[in-house]
Amino acid sequence: MAHNTISIEVVYALAEQQVIKKIDLNDGFTVIDAVNLSGLLEEFPEISRETLKVGVFGKVCALDKALSANDRVEIYRSLINDPKEARRKRAKK
């Protein structure tokens, strides 16, 4: 059975840098497949496989989500500050 090839992007953004990897996958590949094939986990060792948070076009999704042509897979970093705690500190001032 022949597979169709789709093109997607996998992105990871730091405060000072954004990395975009364009890759071609067989139809039916998942988010985790794309992340693994992108090489970003090796390029940025601070990305933890155990706590990996990802999304497609800004919406958090499961690692086993099937991808469609032209999807943009985003690897999310952990928050530096808890937004609720930061708001409380500002309100106290």
C-alpha positions as CSV (number, residue, x, y, z in Angstrom):
1,M,0.0,0.0,0.0
2,A,1.5,3.3,-1.1
3,H,1.6,6.2,1.4
4,N,1.1,9.8,0.5
5,T,3.8,12.2,1.6
6,I,2.9,15.3,3.5
7,S,5.0,18.3,4.4
8,I,4.8,19.7,8.0
9,E,6.9,22.1,10.2
10,V,8.2,21.4,13.7
11,V,9.1,24.5,15.7
12,Y,10.8,25.3,18.9
13,A,11.2,28.8,20.2
14,L,13.6,30.2,22.8
15,A,13.6,33.9,23.9
16,E,16.3,34.8,21.5
17,Q,15.8,32.1,18.7
18,Q,13.2,30.3,16.8
19,V,14.0,27.0,15.0
20,I,11.8,25.8,12.2
21,K,12.3,22.3,10.7
22,K,10.4,21.5,7.6
23,I,10.1,17.8,7.1
24,D,8.2,15.4,4.8
25,L,6.4,12.4,6.4
26,N,4.2,9.6,5.2
27,D,0.5,10.3,5.7
28,G,-0.6,8.8,9.0
29,F,2.5,9.8,11.0
30,T,1.9,11.3,14.5
31,V,3.1,14.3,16.4
32,I,5.7,12.3,18.2
33,D,7.0,10.9,15.0
34,A,7.5,14.4,13.6
35,V,9.2,15.6,16.8
36,N,11.6,12.6,16.7
37,L,12.4,13.0,13.0
38,S,13.0,16.8,13.3
39,G,16.1,16.3,15.4
40,L,15.1,19.0,17.8
41,L,15.3,16.7,20.9
42,E,19.0,16.1,20.1
43,E,19.7,19.7,19.2
44,F,18.1,21.1,22.4
45,P,18.9,18.7,25.2
46,E,16.8,20.9,27.6
47,I,13.7,19.5,26.0
48,S,12.6,16.7,28.3
49,R,11.0,13.6,26.6
50,E,9.3,12.8,29.9
51,T,7.5,16.1,30.2
52,L,7.2,17.0,26.5
53,K,4.3,19.4,25.8
54,V,3.3,19.9,22.2
55,G,0.6,21.5,20.1
56,V,-0.5,21.9,16.5
57,F,-1.2,25.5,15.5
58,G,-1.3,26.7,19.1
59,K,-3.7,24.1,20.4
60,V,-2.2,21.6,22.9
61,C,-2.6,18.0,21.6
62,A,-1.6,14.4,22.4
63,L,1.7,13.0,21.1
64,D,-0.3,10.3,19.2
65,K,-2.3,12.8,17.2
66,A,-2.2,12.1,13.5
67,L,-0.8,14.9,11.3
68,S,-2.2,16.5,8.2
69,A,-0.5,18.2,5.4
70,N,0.9,21.6,6.3
71,D,0.5,21.2,10.0
72,R,2.8,23.2,12.3
73,V,3.9,21.1,15.3
74,E,5.0,23.4,18.2
75,I,7.2,22.2,21.1
76,Y,6.4,24.2,24.2
77,R,8.8,25.2,26.9
78,S,8.0,25.2,30.6
79,L,6.8,28.5,32.0
80,I,9.5,30.4,33.9
81,N,6.9,32.0,36.2
82,D,3.5,30.8,37.2
83,P,1.1,33.4,35.7
84,K,-1.2,33.4,38.7
85,E,1.7,33.9,41.1
86,A,3.0,36.8,39.0
87,R,-0.4,38.4,39.0
88,R,-0.6,38.1,42.8
89,K,2.8,39.8,43.2
90,R,1.8,42.7,40.9
91,A,-1.5,43.1,42.8
92,K,0.3,43.4,46.1
93,K,2.4,46.4,44.8
